[in-house]
Amino acid sequence: MSIADDFDPATAQSLLAELEQFGNSCHYDEFTRKVIYHTGDDALNAYLVIQQQEMDRHKWLESEKAEQDLDQAAIADWIMKHSPAFAKFWHRTHVFVPSTRSGQQGNRPQS
C-alpha cells in the first residue's frame, strides 16, 4: 500500500507535501498508515509549522473574500472553526515513535 492507496486524494497530497518538507525527520509507515516522527521535537515542530500554514491560508482566503486584510481576526476564526478538526486529523494520520535512528531512546519502564 501507499499513501495514494490509503487516503483520499486531498489527504494524500497533503501528506506527500509534508514528507517532502519534513522527510528527514519522519517517514510514512504503510503498516500503521501514519506518518511517524522520530523525535517529539520534530513532531511538535512539524505540527506547528503545518498548523501555521493552514492558518495563513485561511487568513488569505478570508481576507480575499472580505477585500481587506483580516489579520488576527482570521487567525482567531481558524482556531475556533478548524483547530479541533486539524488536531483530530493529525492524530489520525501521525504518530511519534522514539527511534534509535534519531539517536534518542524512549523512556522504558524499569524491570
N, CA, C and O atoms as CSV, one atom per row, in Angstrom:
chain,resi,resn,atom,element,x,y,z
A,1,MET,N,N,0.829,-1.177,0.000
A,1,MET,CA,C,0.000,0.000,0.000
A,1,MET,C,C,0.876,1.244,0.000
A,1,MET,O,O,2.060,1.194,0.333
A,2,SER,N,N,0.278,2.338,-0.374
A,2,SER,CA,C,0.977,3.617,-0.390
A,2,SER,C,C,0.037,4.697,0.127
A,2,SER,O,O,-1.142,4.443,0.374
A,3,ILE,N,N,0.561,5.879,0.285
A,3,ILE,CA,C,-0.267,6.989,0.738
A,3,ILE,C,C,-1.437,7.198,-0.213
A,3,ILE,O,O,-2.566,7.424,0.222
A,4,ALA,N,N,-1.166,7.124,-1.502
A,4,ALA,CA,C,-2.227,7.325,-2.500
A,4,ALA,C,C,-3.319,6.273,-2.376
A,4,ALA,O,O,-4.486,6.557,-2.646
A,5,ASP,N,N,-2.953,5.065,-1.973
A,5,ASP,CA,C,-3.938,3.996,-1.795
A,5,ASP,C,C,-4.677,4.099,-0.456
A,5,ASP,O,O,-5.829,3.681,-0.341
A,6,ASP,N,N,-4.011,4.652,0.538
A,6,ASP,CA,C,-4.551,4.661,1.895
A,6,ASP,C,C,-5.463,5.845,2.211
A,6,ASP,O,O,-6.248,5.786,3.157
A,7,PHE,N,N,-5.364,6.928,1.417
A,7,PHE,CA,C,-6.099,8.147,1.745
A,7,PHE,C,C,-6.790,8.719,0.519
A,7,PHE,O,O,-6.460,8.383,-0.618
A,8,ASP,N,N,-7.759,9.596,0.779
A,8,ASP,CA,C,-8.392,10.321,-0.318
A,8,ASP,C,C,-7.336,11.219,-0.970
A,8,ASP,O,O,-6.319,11.519,-0.346
A,9,PRO,N,N,-7.560,11.648,-2.210
A,9,PRO,CA,C,-6.539,12.405,-2.936
A,9,PRO,C,C,-6.055,13.676,-2.217
A,9,PRO,O,O,-4.858,13.960,-2.232
A,10,ALA,N,N,-6.944,14.435,-1.596
A,10,ALA,CA,C,-6.522,15.665,-0.918
A,10,ALA,C,C,-5.622,15.360,0.276
A,10,ALA,O,O,-4.605,16.024,0.476
A,11,THR,N,N,-5.995,14.355,1.068
A,11,THR,CA,C,-5.183,13.968,2.219
A,11,THR,C,C,-3.843,13.420,1.759
A,11,THR,O,O,-2.804,13.753,2.329
A,12,ALA,N,N,-3.862,12.586,0.735
A,12,ALA,CA,C,-2.622,12.023,0.207
A,12,ALA,C,C,-1.686,13.129,-0.263
A,12,ALA,O,O,-0.489,13.088,0.017
A,13,GLN,N,N,-2.217,14.106,-0.968
A,13,GLN,CA,C,-1.401,15.211,-1.453
A,13,GLN,C,C,-0.795,15.987,-0.282
A,13,GLN,O,O,0.377,16.361,-0.319
A,14,SER,N,N,-1.590,16.223,0.742
A,14,SER,CA,C,-1.122,16.933,1.923
A,14,SER,C,C,0.003,16.171,2.626
A,14,SER,O,O,1.016,16.759,3.004
A,15,LEU,N,N,-0.180,14.876,2.797
A,15,LEU,CA,C,0.836,14.067,3.472
A,15,LEU,C,C,2.107,13.956,2.639
A,15,LEU,O,O,3.206,13.978,3.191
A,16,LEU,N,N,1.977,13.839,1.337
A,16,LEU,CA,C,3.157,13.782,0.473
A,16,LEU,C,C,3.942,15.094,0.533
A,16,LEU,O,O,5.173,15.081,0.550
A,17,ALA,N,N,3.239,16.213,0.565
A,17,ALA,CA,C,3.906,17.511,0.694
A,17,ALA,C,C,4.627,17.605,2.041
A,17,ALA,O,O,5.735,18.134,2.122
A,18,GLU,N,N,3.998,17.094,3.084
A,18,GLU,CA,C,4.625,17.094,4.405
A,18,GLU,C,C,5.886,16.242,4.411
A,18,GLU,O,O,6.909,16.650,4.961
A,19,LEU,N,N,5.821,15.072,3.809
A,19,LEU,CA,C,7.005,14.210,3.749
A,19,LEU,C,C,8.130,14.872,2.971
A,19,LEU,O,O,9.303,14.703,3.302
A,20,GLU,N,N,7.778,15.617,1.947
A,20,GLU,CA,C,8.798,16.341,1.192
A,20,GLU,C,C,9.428,17.432,2.058
A,20,GLU,O,O,10.638,17.654,2.005
A,21,GLN,N,N,8.608,18.104,2.847
A,21,GLN,CA,C,9.088,19.194,3.685
A,21,GLN,C,C,9.856,18.702,4.910
A,21,GLN,O,O,10.862,19.302,5.288
A,22,PHE,N,N,9.397,17.621,5.532
A,22,PHE,CA,C,9.968,17.156,6.795
A,22,PHE,C,C,10.540,15.737,6.719
A,22,PHE,O,O,10.767,15.105,7.751
A,23,GLY,N,N,10.770,15.245,5.526
A,23,GLY,CA,C,11.168,13.853,5.335
A,23,GLY,C,C,12.422,13.410,6.053
A,23,GLY,O,O,12.612,12.217,6.289
A,24,ASN,N,N,13.287,14.356,6.406
A,24,ASN,CA,C,14.491,13.961,7.132
A,24,ASN,C,C,14.198,13.602,8.586
A,24,ASN,O,O,15.047,13.015,9.256
A,25,SER,N,N,13.015,13.944,9.082
A,25,SER,CA,C,12.688,13.652,10.483
A,25,SER,C,C,11.484,12.724,10.640
A,25,SER,O,O,11.009,12.497,11.753
A,26,CYS,N,N,10.994,12.190,9.521
A,26,CYS,CA,C,9.830,11.312,9.586
A,26,CYS,C,C,9.800,10.402,8.359
A,26,CYS,O,O,10.572,10.562,7.414
A,27,HIS,N,N,8.889,9.453,8.412
A,27,HIS,CA,C,8.641,8.594,7.249
A,27,HIS,C,C,7.192,8.108,7.309
A,27,HIS,O,O,6.536,8.204,8.347
A,28,TYR,N,N,6.707,7.589,6.192
A,28,TYR,CA,C,5.361,7.023,6.161
A,28,TYR,C,C,5.466,5.528,6.411
A,28,TYR,O,O,6.229,4.826,5.748
A,29,ASP,N,N,4.694,5.051,7.371
A,29,ASP,CA,C,4.672,3.632,7.694
A,29,ASP,C,C,3.419,3.014,7.096
A,29,ASP,O,O,2.303,3.355,7.488
A,30,GLU,N,N,3.605,2.110,6.154
A,30,GLU,CA,C,2.467,1.502,5.455
A,30,GLU,C,C,1.642,0.592,6.357
A,30,GLU,O,O,0.447,0.418,6.121
A,31,PHE,N,N,2.248,0.013,7.377
A,31,PHE,CA,C,1.520,-0.883,8.271
A,31,PHE,C,C,0.534,-0.107,9.145
A,31,PHE,O,O,-0.632,-0.483,9.257
A,32,THR,N,N,1.009,0.978,9.762
A,32,THR,CA,C,0.140,1.778,10.630
A,32,THR,C,C,-0.664,2.805,9.850
A,32,THR,O,O,-1.636,3.362,10.361
A,33,ARG,N,N,-0.253,3.055,8.604
A,33,ARG,CA,C,-0.855,4.078,7.750
A,33,ARG,C,C,-0.780,5.452,8.415
A,33,ARG,O,O,-1.749,6.211,8.437
A,34,LYS,N,N,0.402,5.744,8.954
A,34,LYS,CA,C,0.633,7.010,9.619
A,34,LYS,C,C,2.018,7.540,9.284
A,34,LYS,O,O,2.934,6.783,8.962
A,35,VAL,N,N,2.147,8.855,9.369
A,35,VAL,CA,C,3.458,9.487,9.294
A,35,VAL,C,C,4.063,9.379,10.685
A,35,VAL,O,O,3.440,9.766,11.673
A,36,ILE,N,N,5.271,8.856,10.755
A,36,ILE,CA,C,5.924,8.628,12.032
A,36,ILE,C,C,7.100,9.582,12.171
A,36,ILE,O,O,8.007,9.600,11.338
A,37,TYR,N,N,7.070,10.375,13.239
A,37,TYR,CA,C,8.173,11.257,13.582
A,37,TYR,C,C,9.065,10.558,14.598
A,37,TYR,O,O,8.586,9.810,15.451
A,38,HIS,N,N,10.362,10.807,14.500
A,38,HIS,CA,C,11.329,10.077,15.306
A,38,HIS,C,C,11.689,10.770,16.614
A,38,HIS,O,O,12.236,10.141,17.520
A,39,THR,N,N,11.388,12.057,16.718
A,39,THR,CA,C,11.590,12.749,17.997
A,39,THR,C,C,10.353,13.590,18.281
A,39,THR,O,O,9.660,14.036,17.367
A,40,GLY,N,N,10.099,13.791,19.538
A,40,GLY,CA,C,8.972,14.627,19.929
A,40,GLY,C,C,9.130,16.058,19.445
A,40,GLY,O,O,8.153,16.693,19.051
A,41,ASP,N,N,10.355,16.569,19.471
A,41,ASP,CA,C,10.602,17.937,18.998
A,41,ASP,C,C,10.293,18.072,17.516
A,41,ASP,O,O,9.710,19.068,17.089
A,42,ASP,N,N,10.685,17.069,16.727
A,42,ASP,CA,C,10.399,17.115,15.288
A,42,ASP,C,C,8.896,17.057,15.028
A,42,ASP,O,O,8.386,17.767,14.161
A,43,ALA,N,N,8.193,16.218,15.770
A,43,ALA,CA,C,6.744,16.093,15.594
A,43,ALA,C,C,6.050,17.402,15.962
A,43,ALA,O,O,5.166,17.863,15.240
A,44,LEU,N,N,6.448,17.997,17.080
A,44,LEU,CA,C,5.842,19.257,17.510
A,44,LEU,C,C,6.142,20.365,16.509
A,44,LEU,O,O,5.256,21.148,16.167
A,45,ASN,N,N,7.380,20.438,16.038
A,45,ASN,CA,C,7.748,21.453,15.058
A,45,ASN,C,C,6.908,21.317,13.795
A,45,ASN,O,O,6.372,22.307,13.296
A,46,ALA,N,N,6.791,20.113,13.279
A,46,ALA,CA,C,6.009,19.897,12.058
A,46,ALA,C,C,4.545,20.268,12.288
A,46,ALA,O,O,3.933,20.928,11.448
A,47,TYR,N,N,3.988,19.854,13.408
A,47,TYR,CA,C,2.593,20.179,13.733
A,47,TYR,C,C,2.383,21.684,13.722
A,47,TYR,O,O,1.432,22.179,13.117
A,48,LEU,N,N,3.268,22.409,14.390
A,48,LEU,CA,C,3.113,23.861,14.485
A,48,LEU,C,C,3.322,24.553,13.146
A,48,LEU,O,O,2.604,25.498,12.818
A,49,VAL,N,N,4.293,24.096,12.374
A,49,VAL,CA,C,4.546,24.692,11.055
A,49,VAL,C,C,3.351,24.467,10.134
A,49,VAL,O,O,2.895,25.398,9.469
A,50,ILE,N,N,2.848,23.248,10.093
A,50,ILE,CA,C,1.716,22.936,9.215
A,50,ILE,C,C,0.462,23.661,9.682
A,50,ILE,O,O,-0.308,24.159,8.861
A,51,GLN,N,N,0.251,23.723,10.991
A,51,GLN,CA,C,-0.896,24.459,11.523
A,51,GLN,C,C,-0.800,25.936,11.131
A,51,GLN,O,O,-1.803,26.527,10.732
A,52,GLN,N,N,0.382,26.538,11.236
A,52,GLN,CA,C,0.556,27.940,10.863
A,52,GLN,C,C,0.297,28.139,9.371
A,52,GLN,O,O,-0.296,29.142,8.977
A,53,GLN,N,N,0.733,27.196,8.543
A,53,GLN,CA,C,0.469,27.279,7.109
A,53,GLN,C,C,-1.030,27.249,6.827
A,53,GLN,O,O,-1.516,27.976,5.961
A,54,GLU,N,N,-1.755,26.415,7.551
A,54,GLU,CA,C,-3.212,26.338,7.386
A,54,GLU,C,C,-3.884,27.636,7.837
A,54,GLU,O,O,-4.812,28.117,7.186
A,55,MET,N,N,-3.416,28.196,8.943
A,55,MET,CA,C,-3.977,29.459,9.414
A,55,MET,C,C,-3.695,30.583,8.415
A,55,MET,O,O,-4.565,31.410,8.143
A,56,ASP,N,N,-2.490,30.609,7.878
A,56,ASP,CA,C,-2.145,31.640,6.893
A,56,ASP,C,C,-2.977,31.498,5.623
A,56,ASP,O,O,-3.399,32.494,5.037
A,57,ARG,N,N,-3.210,30.257,5.202
A,57,ARG,CA,C,-4.046,30.020,4.018
A,57,ARG,C,C,-5.471,30.513,4.270
A,57,ARG,O,O,-6.070,31.159,3.410
A,58,HIS,N,N,-6.008,30.209,5.443
A,58,HIS,CA,C,-7.350,30.655,5.814
A,58,HIS,C,C,-7.403,32.184,5.863
A,58,HIS,O,O,-8.345,32.796,5.360
A,59,LYS,N,N,-6.390,32.787,6.467
A,59,LYS,CA,C,-6.342,34.250,6.553
A,59,LYS,C,C,-6.349,34.857,5.156
A,59,LYS,O,O,-7.070,35.823,4.906
A,60,TRP,N,N,-5.565,34.308,4.255
A,60,TRP,CA,C,-5.505,34.840,2.896
A,60,TRP,C,C,-6.865,34.703,2.206
A,60,TRP,O,O,-7.359,35.663,1.614
A,61,LEU,N,N,-7.473,33.507,2.281
A,61,LEU,CA,C,-8.767,33.292,1.626
A,61,LEU,C,C,-9.851,34.206,2.186
A,61,LEU,O,O,-10.594,34.835,1.432
A,62,GLU,N,N,-9.937,34.273,3.493
A,62,GLU,CA,C,-10.973,35.107,4.117
A,62,GLU,C,C,-10.734,36.594,3.839
A,62,GLU,O,O,-11.687,37.347,3.642
A,63,SER,N,N,-9.481,37.013,3.823
A,63,SER,CA,C,-9.161,38.408,3.510
A,63,SER,C,C,-9.509,38.738,2.063
A,63,SER,O,O,-9.981,39.836,1.768
A,64,GLU,N,N,-9.277,37.792,1.168
A,64,GLU,CA,C,-9.655,38.000,-0.234
A,64,GLU,C,C,-11.169,38.155,-0.371
A,64,GLU,O,O,-11.647,39.029,-1.094
A,65,LYS,N,N,-11.910,37.310,0.321
A,65,LYS,CA,C,-13.377,37.407,0.281
A,65,LYS,C,C,-13.856,38.756,0.810
A,65,LYS,O,O,-14.766,39.369,0.253
A,66,ALA,N,N,-13.229,39.205,1.892
A,66,ALA,CA,C,-13.640,40.457,2.527
A,66,ALA,C,C,-13.038,41.686,1.837
A,66,ALA,O,O,-13.403,42.822,2.142
A,67,GLU,N,N,-12.130,41.447,0.926
A,67,GLU,CA,C,-11.424,42.520,0.210
A,67,GLU,C,C,-10.692,43.466,1.159
A,67,GLU,O,O,-10.577,44.665,0.903
A,68,GLN,N,N,-10.199,42.894,2.263
A,68,GLN,CA,C,-9.355,43.642,3.202
A,68,GLN,C,C,-8.585,42.629,4.050
A,68,GLN,O,O,-8.994,41.475,4.178
A,69,ASP,N,N,-7.484,43.068,4.619
A,69,ASP,CA,C,-6.679,42.189,5.459
A,69,ASP,C,C,-7.369,41.992,6.798
A,69,ASP,O,O,-7.523,42.937,7.571
A,70,LEU,N,N,-7.780,40.769,7.068
A,70,LEU,CA,C,-8.475,40.472,8.321
A,70,LEU,C,C,-7.522,40.153,9.462
A,70,LEU,O,O,-7.933,40.100,10.621
A,71,ASP,N,N,-6.255,39.941,9.143
A,71,ASP,CA,C,-5.187,39.751,10.110
A,71,ASP,C,C,-5.572,38.776,11.228
A,71,ASP,O,O,-5.944,37.634,10.955
A,72,GLN,N,N,-5.483,39.222,12.475
A,72,GLN,CA,C,-5.691,38.324,13.618
A,72,GLN,C,C,-7.126,37.826,13.744
A,72,GLN,O,O,-7.355,36.772,14.337
A,73,ALA,N,N,-8.083,38.548,13.210
A,73,ALA,CA,C,-9.468,38.083,13.256
A,73,ALA,C,C,-9.625,36.792,12.451
A,73,ALA,O,O,-10.372,35.898,12.849
A,74,ALA,N,N,-8.925,36.694,11.326
A,74,ALA,CA,C,-8.993,35.478,10.517
A,74,ALA,C,C,-8.281,34.315,11.212
A,74,ALA,O,O,-8.720,33.168,11.121
A,75,ILE,N,N,-7.193,34.614,11.900
A,75,ILE,CA,C,-6.479,33.569,12.651
A,75,ILE,C,C,-7.372,33.053,13.777
A,75,ILE,O,O,-7.478,31.844,13.978
A,76,ALA,N,N,-8.009,33.956,14.505
A,76,ALA,CA,C,-8.926,33.550,15.580
A,76,ALA,C,C,-10.093,32.745,15.015
A,76,ALA,O,O,-10.533,31.777,15.635
A,77,ASP,N,N,-10.590,33.132,13.858
A,77,ASP,CA,C,-11.672,32.406,13.190
A,77,ASP,C,C,-11.233,30.983,12.869
A,77,ASP,O,O,-11.991,30.039,13.091
A,78,TRP,N,N,-10.006,30.816,12.345
A,78,TRP,CA,C,-9.500,29.476,12.025
A,78,TRP,C,C,-9.411,28.638,13.293
A,78,TRP,O,O,-9.815,27.475,13.310
A,79,ILE,N,N,-8.881,29.235,14.350
A,79,ILE,CA,C,-8.723,28.492,15.608
A,79,ILE,C,C,-10.081,28.000,16.104
A,79,ILE,O,O,-10.215,26.842,16.501
A,80,MET,N,N,-11.070,28.860,16.084
A,80,MET,CA,C,-12.400,28.482,16.564
A,80,MET,C,C,-13.069,27.452,15.659
A,80,MET,O,O,-13.711,26.523,16.150
A,81,LYS,N,N,-12.926,27.607,14.343
A,81,LYS,CA,C,-13.650,26.748,13.405
A,81,LYS,C,C,-12.897,25.482,13.005
A,81,LYS,O,O,-13.516,24.448,12.754
A,82,HIS,N,N,-11.579,25.551,12.943
A,82,HIS,CA,C,-10.840,24.454,12.312
A,82,HIS,C,C,-9.795,23.759,13.190
A,82,HIS,O,O,-9.346,22.662,12.859
A,83,SER,N,N,-9.410,24.373,14.286
A,83,SER,CA,C,-8.368,23.793,15.121
A,83,SER,C,C,-8.719,22.383,15.630
A,83,SER,O,O,-7.866,21.497,15.567
A,84,PRO,N,N,-9.937,22.146,16.128
A,84,PRO,CA,C,-10.257,20.795,16.595
A,84,PRO,C,C,-10.166,19.741,15.474
A,84,PRO,O,O,-9.675,18.635,15.703
A,85,ALA,N,N,-10.635,20.083,14.281
A,85,ALA,CA,C,-10.569,19.133,13.162
A,85,ALA,C,C,-9.128,18.895,12.735
A,85,ALA,O,O,-8.761,17.777,12.374
A,86,PHE,N,N,-8.307,19.946,12.776
A,86,PHE,CA,C,-6.890,19.798,12.438
A,86,PHE,C,C,-6.214,18.843,13.416
A,86,PHE,O,O,-5.475,17.948,13.004
A,87,ALA,N,N,-6.464,19.030,14.704
A,87,ALA,CA,C,-5.872,18.158,15.721
A,87,ALA,C,C,-6.346,16.711,15.542
A,87,ALA,O,O,-5.549,15.780,15.658
A,88,LYS,N,N,-7.617,16.525,15.266
A,88,LYS,CA,C,-8.160,15.180,15.055
A,88,LYS,C,C,-7.515,14.531,13.833
A,88,LYS,O,O,-7.137,13.360,13.880
A,89,PHE,N,N,-7.387,15.290,12.734
A,89,PHE,CA,C,-6.728,14.793,11.527
A,89,PHE,C,C,-5.291,14.389,11.842
A,89,PHE,O,O,-4.835,13.323,11.428
A,90,TRP,N,N,-4.586,15.236,12.569
A,90,TRP,CA,C,-3.184,14.955,12.887
A,90,TRP,C,C,-3.064,13.654,13.674
A,90,TRP,O,O,-2.211,12.820,13.372
A,91,HIS,N,N,-3.905,13.481,14.669
A,91,HIS,CA,C,-3.832,12.267,15.491
A,91,HIS,C,C,-4.243,11.019,14.713
A,91,HIS,O,O,-3.811,9.912,15.034
A,92,ARG,N,N,-5.069,11.199,13.701
A,92,ARG,CA,C,-5.475,10.062,12.865
A,92,ARG,C,C,-4.382,9.654,11.888
A,92,ARG,O,O,-4.310,8.492,11.489
A,93,THR,N,N,-3.535,10.597,11.500
A,93,THR,CA,C,-2.573,10.331,10.430
A,93,THR,C,C,-1.111,10.386,10.863
A,93,THR,O,O,-0.220,10.167,10.043
A,94,HIS,N,N,-0.851,10.674,12.132
A,94,HIS,CA,C,0.522,10.834,12.612
A,94,HIS,C,C,0.717,10.120,13.942
A,94,HIS,O,O,-0.224,9.867,14.694
A,95,VAL,N,N,1.988,9.807,14.195
A,95,VAL,CA,C,2.356,9.247,15.492
A,95,VAL,C,C,3.824,9.582,15.746
A,95,VAL,O,O,4.623,9.676,14.814
A,96,PHE,N,N,4.160,9.756,16.998
A,96,PHE,CA,C,5.545,9.947,17.400
A,96,PHE,C,C,6.023,8.648,18.011
A,96,PHE,O,O,5.450,8.168,18.989
A,97,VAL,N,N,7.064,8.080,17.443
A,97,VAL,CA,C,7.646,6.848,17.968
A,97,VAL,C,C,9.133,7.099,18.147
A,97,VAL,O,O,9.846,7.309,17.166
A,98,PRO,N,N,9.614,7.080,19.386
A,98,PRO,CA,C,11.057,7.250,19.568
A,98,PRO,C,C,11.806,6.209,18.750
A,98,PRO,O,O,11.462,5.028,18.746
A,99,SER,N,N,12.816,6.668,18.072
A,99,SER,CA,C,13.549,5.797,17.170
A,99,SER,C,C,15.019,5.788,17.522
A,99,SER,O,O,15.576,6.807,17.931
A,100,THR,N,N,15.641,4.646,17.365
A,100,THR,CA,C,17.084,4.589,17.563
A,100,THR,C,C,17.790,5.338,16.447
A,100,THR,O,O,18.945,5.735,16.602
A,101,ARG,N,N,17.097,5.541,15.299
A,101,ARG,CA,C,17.679,6.313,14.203
A,101,ARG,C,C,17.853,7.765,14.595
A,101,ARG,O,O,18.727,8.443,14.055
A,102,SER,N,N,17.057,8.256,15.508
A,102,SER,CA,C,17.122,9.657,15.903
A,102,SER,C,C,18.230,9.901,16.921
A,102,SER,O,O,18.556,11.047,17.229
A,103,GLY,N,N,18.809,8.816,17.442
A,103,GLY,CA,C,19.836,8.962,18.467
A,103,GLY,C,C,19.262,9.138,19.856
A,103,GLY,O,O,20.011,9.347,20.810
A,104,GLN,N,N,17.944,9.057,19.991
A,104,GLN,CA,C,17.303,9.198,21.289
A,104,GLN,C,C,16.515,7.940,21.598
A,104,GLN,O,O,15.880,7.358,20.718
A,105,GLN,N,N,16.560,7.539,22.817
A,105,GLN,CA,C,15.791,6.382,23.256
A,105,GLN,C,C,14.575,6.849,24.020
A,105,GLN,O,O,14.636,7.836,24.754
A,106,GLY,N,N,13.476,6.149,23.852
A,106,GLY,CA,C,12.277,6.465,24.619
A,106,GLY,C,C,12.451,6.020,26.059
A,106,GLY,O,O,13.313,5.193,26.356
A,107,ASN,N,N,11.652,6.553,26.939
A,107,ASN,CA,C,11.693,6.129,28.330
A,107,ASN,C,C,11.047,4.760,28.430
A,107,ASN,O,O,9.898,4.565,28.033
A,108,ARG,N,N,11.793,3.832,28.958
A,108,ARG,CA,C,11.280,2.471,29.115
A,108,ARG,C,C,11.122,2.180,30.588
A,108,ARG,O,O,11.953,2.600,31.393
A,109,PRO,N,N,10.066,1.467,30.960
A,109,PRO,CA,C,9.887,1.136,32.375
A,109,PRO,C,C,11.022,0.258,32.860
A,109,PRO,O,O,11.513,-0.606,32.133
A,110,GLN,N,N,11.435,0.490,34.104
A,110,GLN,CA,C,12.469,-0.337,34.722
A,110,GLN,C,C,11.863,-1.661,35.141
A,110,GLN,O,O,10.737,-1.701,35.637
A,111,SER,N,N,12.599,-2.750,34.945
A,111,SER,CA,C,12.067,-4.046,35.367
A,111,SER,C,C,12.565,-4.425,36.723
A,111,SER,O,O,12.215,-5.489,37.235
